[in-house]
Amino acid sequence: MKNGISIDVEEYFHALNLRRAFPEERWEQLPWRVEAGVDCVLRILERTGHKATFFVLGWVAEHEPEIVKRIAAEGHEIASHGHSHRMAQELGPEPFVEDVRRSVELLEPLAGAPVRGFRASTFSITRDTWWAMEALANLGLDYDSSIFPVRHDRYGIPDFARTPQLVQEDGWQLVELPLLTWRVAGMNLPAAGGGYLRQFPLWYTRRAVRRMNEEGGPAIFYVHPWEFDPDQPRAPTGTISRIGSIRHYRNLDRTAERLERLLDEFEFGTLADIADQCHAPVS
């Protein structure tokens, strides 16, 4: 079973937990550190022999285009993470379309290939923002990987399918690649990487991947470059909650080792490869 490995390419200061600490008007003046995290991930992927999907933020492509060129030159897929890192519900339908379009227009010349996939900031495609799915299809994208089939305080569609689905409605279609969950006692537990990889013991993620594969589905996994950077600037005191601090900073020094062990144990590839297995023409 080939699973999907993805990297949401954004700076540490783009994270929702740090919005108060690092407001948007300061981004240009802050230290940019995404290159170091991307470099670490690329080295791990090269050593383990896997290709990945990099969901690149348009802001990063605009300010650090050489990073995108390097990722593409090493044979990985470039996909869109939007431009501003605002959640879909913050943007609304028309600004959302413009945000995604802007990112695609920046990314495609750097990637030297069409952008096929999208992931929303903070997995913010939910039942309330379902309109975003049709918008993505109308923009010419082939697949989305923004839906987390869990209950969470910020995101999630708990009753969505846990495996890749071809969504077809009113003349449009889009493949959805939901993030990895582990079904236990009738509940979907999140296990897709990122903070879950850092907060929970590694056996938890390994067991979730194995169980998903036993059920016949691919595990869709993600990380961020800033999760490989324990020396990143810290949020000033009083600008981040205790739970926010734990979510962002805990076990940053363990991410690289844990990812490498997973890539050694399981087979991973790009999300486009998985989406291709789901596609069918519009009837």
TAHU-V854025 format. One record per backbone hydrogen bond with DSSP energy under -0.5 kcal/mol. NH is the residue of the N-H (numbers start at 1). CO is the residue of the C=O. E is the energy in kcal/mol with one decimal. If there is no record, write none. Layout:
BEGIN
NH&CO&E ; NH&CO&E
END
This chain:
BEGIN
3&1&-0.6 ; 3&267&-2.8 ; 4&219&-2.6 ; 5&3&-0.5 ; 5&269&-2.1 ; 6&221&-1.5 ; 7&53&-2.4 ; 8&223&-2.6 ; 9&7&-1.0 ; 9&55&-2.3 ; 10&8&-0.9 ; 14&11&-1.7 ; 15&12&-1.1 ; 18&15&-1.4 ; 19&16&-1.5 ; 22&18&-2.8 ; 26&23&-2.4 ; 27&24&-1.4 ; 29&26&-1.2 ; 30&26&-1.1 ; 30&27&-0.6 ; 33&31&-0.5 ; 36&33&-0.8 ; 37&33&-1.1 ; 38&34&-2.6 ; 39&35&-2.6 ; 40&36&-1.9 ; 41&37&-2.2 ; 42&38&-2.9 ; 43&39&-2.1 ; 44&40&-1.9 ; 45&41&-2.7 ; 46&42&-2.4 ; 47&43&-2.3 ; 48&44&-2.2 ; 49&45&-1.3 ; 50&45&-1.7 ; 53&5&-2.3 ; 54&52&-0.5 ; 54&77&-3.2 ; 55&7&-2.1 ; 55&53&-0.7 ; 56&54&-1.1 ; 56&79&-2.6 ; 57&9&-2.3 ; 58&82&-3.3 ; 59&83&-1.3 ; 60&57&-0.5 ; 61&57&-2.1 ; 62&58&-2.4 ; 63&59&-1.9 ; 64&60&-3.4 ; 67&64&-1.4 ; 68&64&-0.7 ; 69&65&-2.0 ; 70&66&-2.2 ; 71&67&-2.2 ; 72&68&-2.4 ; 73&69&-2.5 ; 74&70&-1.5 ; 75&72&-1.9 ; 76&71&-1.7 ; 77&52&-2.3 ; 79&54&-2.7 ; 79&77&-0.5 ; 80&117&-2.6 ; 81&56&-1.8 ; 81&82&-0.6 ; 90&87&-0.7 ; 91&87&-1.8 ; 92&88&-2.5 ; 96&92&-2.3 ; 97&93&-2.0 ; 98&94&-2.0 ; 99&95&-2.5 ; 100&96&-2.5 ; 101&97&-2.8 ; 102&98&-2.4 ; 103&99&-1.6 ; 104&100&-2.4 ; 105&101&-2.5 ; 106&102&-1.4 ; 107&103&-2.4 ; 108&104&-2.5 ; 109&105&-0.5 ; 110&106&-0.7 ; 111&107&-2.7 ; 112&108&-2.1 ; 113&108&-0.9 ; 116&114&-0.6 ; 118&143&-0.9 ; 119&80&-2.0 ; 123&120&-1.7 ; 124&121&-1.3 ; 125&146&-0.5 ; 126&124&-0.9 ; 129&126&-0.6 ; 130&127&-1.0 ; 132&129&-2.2 ; 133&130&-1.8 ; 134&130&-0.7 ; 135&131&-1.8 ; 136&132&-2.3 ; 137&133&-2.1 ; 138&134&-2.6 ; 139&135&-1.3 ; 140&137&-1.6 ; 141&136&-2.0 ; 142&116&-2.2 ; 143&116&-1.9 ; 144&175&-2.8 ; 145&118&-2.3 ; 148&146&-0.5 ; 149&147&-0.6 ; 150&148&-2.5 ; 152&150&-0.5 ; 152&155&-0.6 ; 156&123&-0.7 ; 157&148&-2.0 ; 160&157&-2.2 ; 165&176&-2.4 ; 167&165&-0.8 ; 167&174&-2.8 ; 168&166&-0.5 ; 169&172&-2.2 ; 172&169&-2.1 ; 174&167&-2.2 ; 175&142&-2.2 ; 176&165&-3.4 ; 177&144&-2.7 ; 177&175&-0.5 ; 178&176&-0.7 ; 179&147&-2.0 ; 180&220&-2.1 ; 182&189&-2.5 ; 183&181&-0.5 ; 184&182&-0.7 ; 184&187&-2.8 ; 187&184&-1.9 ; 189&182&-2.6 ; 189&187&-0.7 ; 191&180&-2.1 ; 194&222&-1.8 ; 196&193&-1.9 ; 198&194&-1.5 ; 199&195&-3.2 ; 200&196&-1.7 ; 204&201&-1.3 ; 205&201&-0.9 ; 206&202&-2.5 ; 207&203&-2.6 ; 208&204&-2.0 ; 209&205&-2.5 ; 210&206&-2.4 ; 211&207&-2.6 ; 212&208&-2.3 ; 213&209&-2.4 ; 214&210&-2.3 ; 215&211&-1.7 ; 216&213&-1.4 ; 217&212&-2.4 ; 220&218&-0.5 ; 221&4&-3.1 ; 221&219&-0.7 ; 222&192&-2.5 ; 223&6&-1.3 ; 225&8&-0.6 ; 227&224&-1.4 ; 228&225&-2.0 ; 229&226&-1.3 ; 232&229&-1.6 ; 239&236&-2.0 ; 245&241&-2.4 ; 246&242&-2.2 ; 247&243&-2.5 ; 248&244&-2.0 ; 249&245&-2.9 ; 250&245&-0.5 ; 250&246&-1.4 ; 252&249&-1.4 ; 254&251&-1.7 ; 255&251&-0.6 ; 255&252&-0.7 ; 258&254&-2.2 ; 259&255&-2.8 ; 260&256&-2.5 ; 261&257&-2.0 ; 262&258&-1.9 ; 263&259&-2.5 ; 264&260&-1.7 ; 265&261&-1.3 ; 266&262&-2.6 ; 267&1&-0.5 ; 269&3&-2.2 ; 274&270&-1.0 ; 275&271&-2.7 ; 276&272&-2.2 ; 277&273&-0.6 ; 277&274&-0.9 ; 278&275&-1.8 ; 279&275&-1.1
END
